[in-house]
Amino acid sequence: QVQLVESGGGLVQAGGSLRLSCAASGRTFSTYAMGWFRQAPGKEREFVAAINWSGGRTYYADSVKGRFTISRDNSENMVYLQMSSLKPEDTAVYSCAARAGGVAVTTDSGYNYWGQGTQVTVSS
């Protein structure tokens, strides 16, 4: 079992930056692939970024490529999402997820554990 807690969300002006953090429990964190997803009001949850167990392989949605960076620190059981050049369209609840397997996937159905989410609001 893995428990995930996101933090770092808030209100930011368009063009600004924000770093989200996801703290994970469990001694097997380093074996899990991790992902970030987001959901805006009235919209379906969508994939944002994913990282494999070692951090050596990353994947991004086209809408955030070049602006967002996912990283992890297995020694601290942490996953991060560095967001830059933020746009109002990035406004959503961001959730981190863990997959009981080391290969990253880009679909939410591929993840076993979810955090509660953190709100990111980008003003125009």
C-alpha positions as YAML, in Angstrom:
chain: A
units: angstrom
residues:
- id: 1
  name: GLN
  ca: [0.00, 0.00, 0.00]
- id: 2
  name: VAL
  ca: [1.12, 3.51, -0.83]
- id: 3
  name: GLN
  ca: [-0.23, 6.75, 0.58]
- id: 4
  name: LEU
  ca: [0.34, 9.94, -1.37]
- id: 5
  name: VAL
  ca: [0.03, 13.54, -0.23]
- id: 6
  name: GLU
  ca: [0.33, 16.44, -2.66]
- id: 7
  name: SER
  ca: [1.32, 19.97, -1.74]
- id: 8
  name: GLY
  ca: [2.48, 23.17, -3.38]
- id: 9
  name: GLY
  ca: [-0.67, 24.23, -5.15]
- id: 10
  name: GLY
  ca: [-1.95, 27.75, -5.04]
- id: 11
  name: LEU
  ca: [-2.75, 30.87, -7.01]
- id: 12
  name: VAL
  ca: [-0.25, 32.11, -9.55]
- id: 13
  name: GLN
  ca: [-0.27, 34.68, -12.33]
- id: 14
  name: ALA
  ca: [-0.07, 33.57, -15.94]
- id: 15
  name: GLY
  ca: [3.54, 33.16, -16.96]
- id: 16
  name: GLY
  ca: [4.60, 32.28, -13.46]
- id: 17
  name: SER
  ca: [6.00, 29.10, -11.98]
- id: 18
  name: LEU
  ca: [4.95, 26.66, -9.32]
- id: 19
  name: ARG
  ca: [6.39, 23.43, -7.96]
- id: 20
  name: LEU
  ca: [4.13, 20.65, -6.79]
- id: 21
  name: SER
  ca: [5.35, 17.98, -4.42]
- id: 22
  name: CYS
  ca: [4.06, 14.50, -3.73]
- id: 23
  name: ALA
  ca: [5.18, 12.75, -0.56]
- id: 24
  name: ALA
  ca: [4.79, 8.98, -0.56]
- id: 25
  name: SER
  ca: [4.72, 6.48, 2.24]
- id: 26
  name: GLY
  ca: [6.04, 2.96, 2.00]
- id: 27
  name: ARG
  ca: [9.40, 1.30, 1.71]
- id: 28
  name: THR
  ca: [8.88, 0.16, -1.88]
- id: 29
  name: PHE
  ca: [8.39, 3.63, -3.37]
- id: 30
  name: SER
  ca: [11.51, 3.32, -5.49]
- id: 31
  name: THR
  ca: [9.98, 0.39, -7.39]
- id: 32
  name: TYR
  ca: [6.88, 2.35, -8.49]
- id: 33
  name: ALA
  ca: [6.30, 4.42, -11.55]
- id: 34
  name: MET
  ca: [4.69, 7.76, -10.73]
- id: 35
  name: GLY
  ca: [2.40, 10.10, -12.57]
- id: 36
  name: TRP
  ca: [0.74, 13.48, -12.36]
- id: 37
  name: PHE
  ca: [-2.81, 14.02, -13.56]
- id: 38
  name: ARG
  ca: [-5.13, 16.99, -13.47]
- id: 39
  name: GLN
  ca: [-8.85, 17.62, -13.57]
- id: 40
  name: ALA
  ca: [-10.59, 20.91, -14.22]
- id: 41
  name: PRO
  ca: [-14.21, 21.51, -13.21]
- id: 42
  name: GLY
  ca: [-16.59, 19.85, -15.62]
- id: 43
  name: LYS
  ca: [-13.80, 18.07, -17.46]
- id: 44
  name: GLU
  ca: [-12.34, 14.59, -17.40]
- id: 45
  name: ARG
  ca: [-9.11, 13.83, -15.64]
- id: 46
  name: GLU
  ca: [-6.16, 14.05, -18.00]
- id: 47
  name: PHE
  ca: [-2.60, 12.86, -18.02]
- id: 48
  name: VAL
  ca: [0.11, 15.42, -17.36]
- id: 49
  name: ALA
  ca: [3.43, 13.67, -16.78]
- id: 50
  name: ALA
  ca: [4.90, 10.35, -15.70]
- id: 51
  name: ILE
  ca: [8.25, 9.01, -14.57]
- id: 52
  name: ASN
  ca: [9.55, 5.48, -14.31]
- id: 53
  name: TRP
  ca: [10.91, 3.85, -11.18]
- id: 54
  name: SER
  ca: [14.45, 5.14, -11.56]
- id: 55
  name: GLY
  ca: [13.66, 8.59, -12.90]
- id: 56
  name: GLY
  ca: [15.49, 7.83, -16.12]
- id: 57
  name: ARG
  ca: [12.40, 7.86, -18.33]
- id: 58
  name: THR
  ca: [9.79, 10.61, -18.44]
- id: 59
  name: TYR
  ca: [6.64, 11.28, -20.44]
- id: 60
  name: TYR
  ca: [4.61, 14.44, -20.93]
- id: 61
  name: ALA
  ca: [1.31, 15.47, -22.38]
- id: 62
  name: ASP
  ca: [1.77, 17.60, -25.48]
- id: 63
  name: SER
  ca: [0.01, 20.48, -23.77]
- id: 64
  name: VAL
  ca: [2.71, 20.77, -21.09]
- id: 65
  name: LYS
  ca: [5.82, 19.59, -22.92]
- id: 66
  name: GLY
  ca: [8.62, 22.10, -22.59]
- id: 67
  name: ARG
  ca: [6.92, 23.85, -19.67]
- id: 68
  name: PHE
  ca: [6.58, 21.14, -17.01]
- id: 69
  name: THR
  ca: [9.25, 18.85, -15.60]
- id: 70
  name: ILE
  ca: [8.61, 15.75, -13.53]
- id: 71
  name: SER
  ca: [11.33, 14.44, -11.24]
- id: 72
  name: ARG
  ca: [11.71, 12.14, -8.27]
- id: 73
  name: ASP
  ca: [13.95, 11.62, -5.28]
- id: 74
  name: ASN
  ca: [13.72, 7.99, -4.25]
- id: 75
  name: SER
  ca: [15.87, 8.55, -1.19]
- id: 76
  name: GLU
  ca: [13.19, 10.90, 0.14]
- id: 77
  name: ASN
  ca: [10.09, 9.22, -1.32]
- id: 78
  name: MET
  ca: [9.23, 12.39, -3.21]
- id: 79
  name: VAL
  ca: [7.94, 13.23, -6.68]
- id: 80
  name: TYR
  ca: [7.88, 16.75, -8.04]
- id: 81
  name: LEU
  ca: [6.21, 18.62, -10.85]
- id: 82
  name: GLN
  ca: [7.97, 21.84, -11.75]
- id: 83
  name: MET
  ca: [5.58, 24.02, -13.73]
- id: 84
  name: SER
  ca: [6.74, 27.06, -15.66]
- id: 85
  name: SER
  ca: [5.13, 29.47, -18.12]
- id: 86
  name: LEU
  ca: [1.79, 28.68, -16.57]
- id: 87
  name: LYS
  ca: [-1.38, 29.40, -18.49]
- id: 88
  name: PRO
  ca: [-4.97, 29.82, -17.31]
- id: 89
  name: GLU
  ca: [-5.72, 26.54, -19.08]
- id: 90
  name: ASP
  ca: [-3.47, 24.82, -16.53]
- id: 91
  name: THR
  ca: [-5.98, 25.59, -13.77]
- id: 92
  name: ALA
  ca: [-7.07, 22.28, -12.25]
- id: 93
  name: VAL
  ca: [-6.78, 19.96, -9.31]
- id: 94
  name: TYR
  ca: [-3.48, 18.15, -9.68]
- id: 95
  name: SER
  ca: [-3.11, 14.64, -8.31]
- id: 96
  name: CYS
  ca: [-0.14, 12.34, -8.09]
- id: 97
  name: ALA
  ca: [-0.49, 8.63, -8.61]
- id: 98
  name: ALA
  ca: [1.61, 5.54, -8.08]
- id: 99
  name: ARG
  ca: [1.73, 2.38, -10.14]
- id: 100
  name: ALA
  ca: [2.71, -0.98, -8.68]
- id: 101
  name: GLY
  ca: [5.23, -1.53, -11.41]
- id: 102
  name: GLY
  ca: [8.30, 0.28, -12.57]
- id: 103
  name: VAL
  ca: [7.25, 1.11, -16.13]
- id: 104
  name: ALA
  ca: [5.49, 4.44, -16.48]
- id: 105
  name: VAL
  ca: [2.16, 4.64, -18.29]
- id: 106
  name: THR
  ca: [0.08, 7.59, -19.43]
- id: 107
  name: THR
  ca: [-3.43, 6.40, -18.57]
- id: 108
  name: ASP
  ca: [-5.03, 6.87, -15.18]
- id: 109
  name: SER
  ca: [-6.31, 3.29, -15.25]
- id: 110
  name: GLY
  ca: [-2.72, 2.13, -15.04]
- id: 111
  name: TYR
  ca: [-2.19, 3.58, -11.58]
- id: 112
  name: ASN
  ca: [-3.10, 1.89, -8.32]
- id: 113
  name: TYR
  ca: [-2.81, 4.64, -5.71]
- id: 114
  name: TRP
  ca: [-3.89, 8.27, -5.71]
- id: 115
  name: GLY
  ca: [-3.38, 11.34, -3.61]
- id: 116
  name: GLN
  ca: [-6.15, 13.74, -2.63]
- id: 117
  name: GLY
  ca: [-5.08, 16.43, -5.06]
- id: 118
  name: THR
  ca: [-3.93, 20.02, -4.77]
- id: 119
  name: GLN
  ca: [-5.56, 23.02, -6.43]
- id: 120
  name: VAL
  ca: [-3.62, 25.06, -8.95]
- id: 121
  name: THR
  ca: [-5.22, 28.28, -10.16]
- id: 122
  name: VAL
  ca: [-3.61, 30.41, -12.85]
- id: 123
  name: SER
  ca: [-4.98, 33.90, -13.27]
- id: 124
  name: SER
  ca: [-4.91, 35.75, -16.58]
...
